């Protein structure tokens, strides 16, 4: 009489798939992440307009060299630095 070998991966010893899926869930974006993303999009579109059409929309809207124009440029720069920090943080968490 032939015997059937027991499966090597018994279902009782396998980890629950739902637990494995939950451990790889993506973290949600915070309000700061959304703000940084919006500012980077504004800055990117502005630089695209400058490169393609030689039109600086921020300066057009708020006046060239005005305080508000400079504030927008500084905020876009801070958003870029924040995004570099966030990217580095995400890359280091993926390694662990």
N, C-alpha and C positions, 0 to 999 in steps of 0.2 A: 504494500500500500504506500502510495506517495504522500509525502508530507508537504504542507505549504509553509514556506518561510514567512515568519511574521514580518510585517513592514518595519524598516529601520527607523522610520520617522513616525512614531506613534502620535496620534493627534493630541493625546494628553500631555505630551512633552513639548509640543510646538507652542511658541508664544502666541498669544491672542493677536490676530491681525489688527484689530481696532486699536490696541495699545501702540503698536508699531506705527500706525498711521498718525495717531495723535502726537507722538513724539517728534514727528517731522513737520508739524503744522507751522505755517509761516506766521510770524508775529504781525500784528496789525500796525498800521502806520499811525503815528501820533499827529496831533494838530500841527506841531512844529515841522514834521516831515512834509505835510501837505503845503504848509506855507512856504517852506524852502523849495519845494517842487514848483509851485506857482511862480515864485520869484525867478527861478532858473529858466522857466519857460518864457517869462517876460523878457529876461535878459537875452536869452538865445534868439528870440524873435527880433528883438531890437538890433542885435549884432547882425542878424541876417539881412535886415532892412538896410543897415549901414553898408554892408558889403555889396549888396545887389543894387541898391538904388541911391546910395549916399544920402539916406534920410534917417536921422536920429529921432525916432518917435518920442522918446522920453523928453528930449530937449525941445521938441516941437510942442508937446503938451504942456510942459511946465516952464519953458523958457530956458534958453541956453545959458549955462553957468549959474542958474538960480540955486538957492539953497535946497529946494524940494527936488530938483534934478539930481543934485549931489547925494541927497539922502537915498533916493531910489537906487543910484549906482552903488552906494555903500551897502545897502540892504541886499542887493543882488550878490555882491562880493561876499558878504557874511553868509548868505545862503549857500554859495559855492563851497566855502570853507566847512560849513556844517555838513554838507553832502559828502565831502572828502572824509570827514570824521566818521559819518554814518557808514560809508562804504568800507572804511578800514575796520570798523567795529564788526560789521557783518562778515567780512573776510576772516577775521580772527575767530569768530564764533563758529564758522564752518569747519575750521581746522580741528576743533576739539570734539 
